[in-house]
Amino acid sequence: MAKAAPNLCFSPLTLNQNRKENFFSSQNGCFIHKPSLKNTFFSPIFRSCIPVRISATPTRTIDHQVTDYNAKILHFCQLGDLENAMELVCMCQKSELETKTYGSVLQLCAGLKSLTDGKKVHSIIKSNSVGVDEALGLKLVSFYATCGDLKEGRRVFDTMEKKNVYLWNFMVSEYAKIGDFKESICLFKIMVEKGIEVNSYTFSCVLKCFAALGSLKEGECVHGYLLKLGFGSCNSVVNSLIAFYFKGKRPESASELFDKLCDRDVISWNSMISGYVSNGLTERGLGIYKQMMYLGIDVDLATIISVLVGCANSGTLSLGKAVHSLAIKSSFERRINFSNTLLDMYSKCGDLDGALRVFEKMGERNVVSWTSMIAGYTRDGWSDGAIILLQQMEKEGVKLDVVAITSILHACARSGSLDNGKDVHDYIKANNMASNLFVCNALMDMYAKCGSMEGANSVFSTMVVKDIISWNTMVGGYSKNCLPNEALKTFAAMLKELKPDSRTMACILPACASLSALERGKEIHGYILRNGYSSDRHVANALVDLYVKCGVLGLARLLFDMIPSKDLVSWTVMIAGYGMHGYGNEAIATFNEMRDAGIEPDEVSFISILYACSHSGLLEQGWRFFYIMKNDFNIERKLEHYACMVDLLSRTGNLSKAYKFIETLPIAPDATIWGALLCSCRIYHDIELAEKVAERVFELEPENTGYYVLLANIYAEAEKWEEVKRMREKIGKKGLRKNPGCSWIEIKGRVNLFVSGNNSSHPHSKKIESLLKKMRRKMKEEGYFPKTKYALINADEMQKEMALCGHSEKLAMAFGLLTLPPRKTIRVTKNLRVCGDCHEMAKFMSKETRREIVLRDSNRFHHFKDGYCSCRGFW
């Protein structure tokens, strides 16, 4: 039978009948260091202590019966009078003091955390050549450990010739307390090598160390060793083994041990509940609790807290409320750690009112209580509530910790509340928290998600220490806020400081995709392959998106097929990719594949498939998806879905139906919906409807220059020059500025930018102009004539033709033909929608030069090959 676990304690309080000597005692290695000044001295820990009458006001005069120095010192130790005890120790001769007297003084020094006095006692012990036996050695080592000088305690330990298992256990335990688990394990190995007879406490402690280090194999070896020594049925050891296997993500091994354990105590049950919950097996953990209740096993506070955590993780509010009731009956509700866990449970289960009731009833609150409440508001996206709590905390004098601050910032980020975020930033500055790395990272994230990259950069630029999260936040922030060039610059700076991780790759790839920077994207793809990041699903999805938006749809599909476990994002990216390239039927096939794979579509998936139908003119299929979205999947339609349907009706020439559809919408249409119809009015030259629609658009977005320009272009194409003039005057009066048309093409990793009507400064301007004139001449010879209505100027045909030659996409395509190797695909990106004349020119260029041209405009992709375009007129 295994030996019982030892208590690391000092000698209990005893009384020598002849000398009336009393000794302090400790339990589990803890010192009693708060002596009573009442008439009767009695240790609350050891009930076997004998009371000793003392004076109500201690003086230097002690009982006349006690004349021995040892007794006097021990008496002062009982009183907690370290000053007098030390005075006598220093006065005594070498032979006058016993080792237990030194031990008592050391114990008092430890209790009062007096490192200086304890060192003085140790010095006297050494100068008097007092033999350090196991008992005094334990007192010395304990004193140094308690006072925070474990290094000196280890020196004492190493010099001792004889050390019993209790002292070894104490050292193993102390190193574990300070997180030096490797040293604890090292001492355990020395114990085994020296043949020290280990006990259950040794195994319990060392298993915790292996669990903390994640050393599963070594822990299993210890498991085998303890079985050989006969500790396999020891309750405390098996409990430690259960905790060890749960920490090592081996719940089945833990469960097997629990099933075989005959002598289960509440710790055994608690270990199973908390172990399952921490391993994401909440239902099994709650099942253990129900079994515990069925068997009538008494629960403790640890049980209740573990179950509440499980309820919080699984959203099981009903069970959480039942446990709450049980806790009240068991009088646990006054414990602050219980109240905090309960509050967190209600909050995570979506019952903020319940959380608030718990919070308001708490007699005592700490920063964890406030943080849990703030986190609840954060999850609900209610940053205003979190800010109110912050202000209340300030009034009550509660100082926020890092967790509370980051929670509030997260709430601001989720709700896009920049003003509230700035208020929190002010609080951070006022309370000297601006140098904390976690706080700075949360601040940057808040600014980035609220659309203020200036604010994010102001924090980033003042940070002394930046970690990978800091850099990723900036790179990702620039990407998401449509600042791809800044993202690439930050990424380049990051490479000089530290190695990017997979998250960095997922952040920088969208920037390359936004710019259609294929060559740069390929370089990053190579880096991903070399560093093994391609198995990360976020990175894999970003790569598919990159190649989709760079016009390499075949490679995008190949990479998509290589993703072993596709999530909803993977499928949605591919569906959207087919849609923007004009392959509606392929998008529908992929959507059906997704459903066959057991992935349920969400509202974004339906936006993608409706967009695909719109850009391929698939009217019947579009209506079918529009209806099944609501009827089959119970997804509420939003403005984006209605905008897709308006776009679909408009592109297929059903302008009046689109107008009626908008007027019958169950929600108020926004400028995007009316704008989709206005764009189609230009395609089908319906000026009367365009004017009606434009009035609605101007009411909703009076400062959006694009819509004014669009209506002016509609008038220009119809040669209504007075109306064009009126629109341009209106733009001027409002102080609005039109975004100039620009296009770019990437050649050898360098992006070449072209602006409409401004080609003279380019080093190849003459060659570009000559090539375009040559193409225009050949087009006329083959019966193609310039679509001068797209010149949008009131001039003669020659001037209009010259204006058309200056359109940015033509300049970029011509530059590609001049500089890229034969047969290499020309890839051009434009910030606005491609005009009709440039579209015809691109078709002719692809036929004449036998080159594939991929043009990405603000709306979709156009693949030109052999005189045809993939859009088939739906653009």
Secondary structure in CASP SS format (residue, H / E / C, confidence):
PFRMAT SS
TARGET T0000
AUTHOR 0000-0000-0000
METHOD secondary structure of the structure
MODEL  1
M C 1.00
A C 1.00
K C 1.00
A C 1.00
A C 1.00
P C 1.00
N C 1.00
L C 1.00
C C 1.00
F C 1.00
S C 1.00
P C 1.00
L C 1.00
T C 1.00
L C 1.00
N C 1.00
Q C 1.00
N C 1.00
R C 1.00
K C 1.00
E C 1.00
N C 1.00
F C 1.00
F C 1.00
S C 1.00
S C 1.00
Q E 1.00
N C 1.00
G C 1.00
C E 1.00
F C 1.00
I C 1.00
H C 1.00
K C 1.00
P C 1.00
S C 1.00
L C 1.00
K C 1.00
N C 1.00
T E 1.00
F E 1.00
F C 1.00
S C 1.00
P C 1.00
I C 1.00
F C 1.00
R C 1.00
S C 1.00
C C 1.00
I C 1.00
P C 1.00
V E 1.00
R E 1.00
I C 1.00
S C 1.00
A C 1.00
T C 1.00
P C 1.00
T C 1.00
R C 1.00
T C 1.00
I C 1.00
D C 1.00
H C 1.00
Q C 1.00
V C 1.00
T C 1.00
D C 1.00
Y H 1.00
N H 1.00
A H 1.00
K H 1.00
I H 1.00
L H 1.00
H H 1.00
F H 1.00
C H 1.00
Q H 1.00
L H 1.00
G C 1.00
D C 1.00
L H 1.00
E H 1.00
N H 1.00
A H 1.00
M H 1.00
E H 1.00
L H 1.00
V H 1.00
C H 1.00
M H 1.00
C C 1.00
Q C 1.00
K C 1.00
S C 1.00
E C 1.00
L C 1.00
E C 1.00
T H 1.00
K H 1.00
T H 1.00
Y H 1.00
G H 1.00
S H 1.00
V H 1.00
L H 1.00
Q H 1.00
L H 1.00
C H 1.00
A H 1.00
G H 1.00
L C 1.00
K C 1.00
S C 1.00
L H 1.00
T H 1.00
D H 1.00
G H 1.00
K H 1.00
K H 1.00
V H 1.00
H H 1.00
S H 1.00
I H 1.00
I H 1.00
K H 1.00
S H 1.00
N C 1.00
S C 1.00
V C 1.00
G C 1.00
V C 1.00
D C 1.00
E H 1.00
A H 1.00
L H 1.00
G H 1.00
L H 1.00
K H 1.00
L H 1.00
V H 1.00
S H 1.00
F H 1.00
Y H 1.00
A H 1.00
T H 1.00
C C 1.00
G C 1.00
D C 1.00
L H 1.00
K H 1.00
E H 1.00
G H 1.00
R H 1.00
R H 1.00
V H 1.00
F H 1.00
D H 1.00
T H 1.00
M C 1.00
E C 1.00
K C 1.00
K C 1.00
N C 1.00
V H 1.00
Y H 1.00
L H 1.00
W H 1.00
N H 1.00
F H 1.00
M H 1.00
V H 1.00
S H 1.00
E H 1.00
Y H 1.00
A H 1.00
K H 1.00
I C 1.00
G C 1.00
D C 1.00
F H 1.00
K H 1.00
E H 1.00
S H 1.00
I H 1.00
C H 1.00
L H 1.00
F H 1.00
K H 1.00
I H 1.00
M H 1.00
V H 1.00
E H 1.00
K H 1.00
G C 1.00
I C 1.00
E C 1.00
V C 1.00
N C 1.00
S H 1.00
Y H 1.00
T H 1.00
F H 1.00
S H 1.00
C H 1.00
V H 1.00
L H 1.00
K H 1.00
C H 1.00
F H 1.00
A H 1.00
A H 1.00
L H 1.00
G C 1.00
S C 1.00
L H 1.00
K H 1.00
E H 1.00
G H 1.00
E H 1.00
C H 1.00
V H 1.00
H H 1.00
G H 1.00
Y H 1.00
L H 1.00
L H 1.00
K H 1.00
L C 1.00
G C 1.00
F C 1.00
G C 1.00
S C 1.00
C C 1.00
N H 1.00
S H 1.00
V H 1.00
V H 1.00
N H 1.00
S H 1.00
L H 1.00
I H 1.00
A H 1.00
F H 1.00
Y H 1.00
F H 1.00
K H 1.00
G C 1.00
K C 1.00
R C 1.00
P H 1.00
E H 1.00
S H 1.00
A H 1.00
S H 1.00
E H 1.00
L H 1.00
F H 1.00
D H 1.00
K H 1.00
L C 1.00
C C 1.00
D C 1.00
R C 1.00
D C 1.00
V H 1.00
I H 1.00
S H 1.00
W H 1.00
N H 1.00
S H 1.00
M H 1.00
I H 1.00
S H 1.00
G H 1.00
Y H 1.00
V H 1.00
S H 1.00
N C 1.00
G C 1.00
L C 1.00
T H 1.00
E H 1.00
R H 1.00
G H 1.00
L H 1.00
G H 1.00
I H 1.00
Y H 1.00
K H 1.00
Q H 1.00
M H 1.00
M H 1.00
Y H 1.00
L C 1.00
G C 1.00
I C 1.00
D C 1.00
V C 1.00
D C 1.00
L H 1.00
A H 1.00
T H 1.00
I H 1.00
I H 1.00
S H 1.00
V H 1.00
L H 1.00
V H 1.00
G H 1.00
C H 1.00
A H 1.00
N H 1.00
S H 1.00
G C 1.00
T C 1.00
L H 1.00
S H 1.00
L H 1.00
G H 1.00
K H 1.00
A H 1.00
V H 1.00
H H 1.00
S H 1.00
L H 1.00
A H 1.00
I H 1.00
K H 1.00
S C 1.00
S C 1.00
F C 1.00
E C 1.00
R C 1.00
R C 1.00
I H 1.00
N H 1.00
F H 1.00
S H 1.00
N H 1.00
T H 1.00
L H 1.00
L H 1.00
D H 1.00
M H 1.00
Y H 1.00
S H 1.00
K H 1.00
C C 1.00
G C 1.00
D C 1.00
L H 1.00
D H 1.00
G H 1.00
A H 1.00
L H 1.00
R H 1.00
V H 1.00
F H 1.00
E H 1.00
K H 1.00
M C 1.00
G C 1.00
E C 1.00
R C 1.00
N C 1.00
V H 1.00
V H 1.00
S H 1.00
W H 1.00
T H 1.00
S H 1.00
M H 1.00
I H 1.00
A H 1.00
G H 1.00
Y H 1.00
T H 1.00
R H 1.00
D C 1.00
G C 1.00
W C 1.00
S H 1.00
D H 1.00
G H 1.00
A H 1.00
I H 1.00
I H 1.00
L H 1.00
L H 1.00
Q H 1.00
Q H 1.00
M H 1.00
E H 1.00
K H 1.00
E C 1.00
G C 1.00
V C 1.00
K C 1.00
L C 1.00
D C 1.00
V H 1.00
V H 1.00
A H 1.00
I H 1.00
T H 1.00
S H 1.00
I H 1.00
L H 1.00
H H 1.00
A H 1.00
C H 1.00
A H 1.00
R H 1.00
S H 1.00
G C 1.00
S C 1.00
L H 1.00
D H 1.00
N H 1.00
G H 1.00
K H 1.00
D H 1.00
V H 1.00
H H 1.00
D H 1.00
Y H 1.00
I H 1.00
K H 1.00
A H 1.00
N C 1.00
N C 1.00
M C 1.00
A C 1.00
S C 1.00
N C 1.00
L H 1.00
F H 1.00
V H 1.00
C H 1.00
N H 1.00
A H 1.00
L H 1.00
M H 1.00
D H 1.00
M H 1.00
Y H 1.00
A H 1.00
K H 1.00
C C 1.00
G C 1.00
S C 1.00
M H 1.00
E H 1.00
G H 1.00
A H 1.00
N H 1.00
S H 1.00
V H 1.00
F H 1.00
S H 1.00
T H 1.00
M C 1.00
V C 1.00
V C 1.00
K C 1.00
D C 1.00
I H 1.00
I H 1.00
S H 1.00
W H 1.00
N H 1.00
T H 1.00
M H 1.00
V H 1.00
G H 1.00
G H 1.00
Y H 1.00
S H 1.00
K H 1.00
N C 1.00
C C 1.00
L C 1.00
P H 1.00
N H 1.00
E H 1.00
A H 1.00
L H 1.00
K H 1.00
T H 1.00
F H 1.00
A H 1.00
A H 1.00
M H 1.00
L H 1.00
K H 1.00
E H 1.00
L C 1.00
K C 1.00
P C 1.00
D C 1.00
S H 1.00
R H 1.00
T H 1.00
M H 1.00
A H 1.00
C H 1.00
I H 1.00
L H 1.00
P H 1.00
A H 1.00
C H 1.00
A H 1.00
S H 1.00
L H 1.00
S C 1.00
A C 1.00
L H 1.00
E H 1.00
R H 1.00
G H 1.00
K H 1.00
E H 1.00
I H 1.00
H H 1.00
G H 1.00
Y H 1.00
I H 1.00
L H 1.00
R H 1.00
N C 1.00
G C 1.00
Y C 1.00
S C 1.00
S C 1.00
D C 1.00
R H 1.00
H H 1.00
V H 1.00
A H 1.00
N H 1.00
A H 1.00
L H 1.00
V H 1.00
D H 1.00
L H 1.00
Y H 1.00
V H 1.00
K H 1.00
C C 1.00
G C 1.00
V C 1.00
L H 1.00
G H 1.00
L H 1.00
A H 1.00
R H 1.00
L H 1.00
L H 1.00
F H 1.00
D H 1.00
M H 1.00
I C 1.00
P C 1.00
S C 1.00
K C 1.00
D C 1.00
L H 1.00
V H 1.00
S H 1.00
W H 1.00
T H 1.00
V H 1.00
M H 1.00
I H 1.00
A H 1.00
G H 1.00
Y H 1.00
G H 1.00
M H 1.00
H C 1.00
G C 1.00
Y C 1.00
G H 1.00
N H 1.00
E H 1.00
A H 1.00
I H 1.00
A H 1.00
T H 1.00
F H 1.00
N H 1.00
E H 1.00
M H 1.00
R H 1.00
D H 1.00
A C 1.00
G C 1.00
I C 1.00
E C 1.00
P C 1.00
D C 1.00
E H 1.00
V H 1.00
S H 1.00
F H 1.00
I H 1.00
S H 1.00
I H 1.00
L H 1.00
Y H 1.00
A H 1.00
C H 1.00
S H 1.00
H C 1.00
S C 1.00
G C 1.00
L C 1.00
L H 1.00
E H 1.00
Q H 1.00
G H 1.00
W H 1.00
R H 1.00
F H 1.00
F H 1.00
Y H 1.00
I H 1.00
M H 1.00
K H 1.00
N H 1.00
D C 1.00
F C 1.00
N C 1.00
I C 1.00
E C 1.00
R C 1.00
K C 1.00
L H 1.00
E H 1.00
H H 1.00
Y H 1.00
A H 1.00
C H 1.00
M H 1.00
V H 1.00
D H 1.00
L H 1.00
L H 1.00
S H 1.00
R H 1.00
T C 1.00
G C 1.00
N C 1.00
L H 1.00
S H 1.00
K H 1.00
A H 1.00
Y H 1.00
K H 1.00
F H 1.00
I H 1.00
E H 1.00
T C 1.00
L C 1.00
P C 1.00
I C 1.00
A C 1.00
P C 1.00
D C 1.00
A H 1.00
T H 1.00
I H 1.00
W H 1.00
G H 1.00
A H 1.00
L H 1.00
L H 1.00
C H 1.00
S H 1.00
C H 1.00
R H 1.00
I H 1.00
Y C 1.00
H C 1.00
D C 1.00
I H 1.00
E H 1.00
L H 1.00
A H 1.00
E H 1.00
K H 1.00
V H 1.00
A H 1.00
E H 1.00
R H 1.00
V H 1.00
F H 1.00
E H 1.00
L H 1.00
E C 1.00
P C 1.00
E C 1.00
N C 1.00
T H 1.00
G H 1.00
Y H 1.00
Y H 1.00
V H 1.00
L H 1.00
L H 1.00
A H 1.00
N H 1.00
I H 1.00
Y H 1.00
A H 1.00
E H 1.00
A C 1.00
E C 1.00
K C 1.00
W H 1.00
E H 1.00
E H 1.00
V H 1.00
K H 1.00
R H 1.00
M H 1.00
R H 1.00
E H 1.00
K H 1.00
I H 1.00
G H 1.00
K H 1.00
K C 1.00
G C 1.00
L C 1.00
R C 1.00
K C 1.00
N C 1.00
P C 1.00
G C 1.00
C E 1.00
S E 1.00
W E 1.00
I E 1.00
E E 1.00
I E 1.00
K C 1.00
G C 1.00
R E 1.00
V E 1.00
N E 1.00
L E 1.00
F E 1.00
V E 1.00
S C 1.00
G C 1.00
N E 1.00
N C 1.00
S C 1.00
S C 1.00
H C 1.00
P C 1.00
H C 1.00
S H 1.00
K H 1.00
K H 1.00
I H 1.00
E H 1.00
S H 1.00
L H 1.00
L H 1.00
K H 1.00
K H 1.00
M H 1.00
R H 1.00
R H 1.00
K H 1.00
M H 1.00
K H 1.00
E H 1.00
E C 1.00
G C 1.00
Y C 1.00
F C 1.00
P C 1.00
K C 1.00
T H 1.00
K H 1.00
Y H 1.00
A H 1.00
L C 1.00
I C 1.00
N C 1.00
A C 1.00
D C 1.00
E H 1.00
M H 1.00
Q H 1.00
K H 1.00
E H 1.00
M H 1.00
A H 1.00
L H 1.00
C H 1.00
G C 1.00
H C 1.00
S H 1.00
E H 1.00
K H 1.00
L H 1.00
A H 1.00
M H 1.00
A H 1.00
F H 1.00
G H 1.00
L H 1.00
L H 1.00
T H 1.00
L C 1.00
P C 1.00
P C 1.00
R C 1.00
K C 1.00
T C 1.00
I E 1.00
R E 1.00
V E 1.00
T E 1.00
K E 1.00
N C 1.00
L C 1.00
R C 1.00
V C 1.00
C C 1.00
G H 1.00
D H 1.00
C H 1.00
H H 1.00
E H 1.00
M H 1.00
A H 1.00
K H 1.00
F H 1.00
M H 1.00
S H 1.00
K H 1.00
E H 1.00
T H 1.00
R C 1.00
R C 1.00
E C 1.00
I E 1.00
V E 1.00
L E 1.00
R E 1.00
D C 1.00
S C 1.00
N C 1.00
R C 1.00
F E 1.00
H E 1.00
H E 1.00
F E 1.00
K E 1.00
D C 1.00
G C 1.00
Y E 1.00
C E 1.00
S C 1.00
C C 1.00
R C 1.00
G C 1.00
F C 1.00
W C 1.00
END
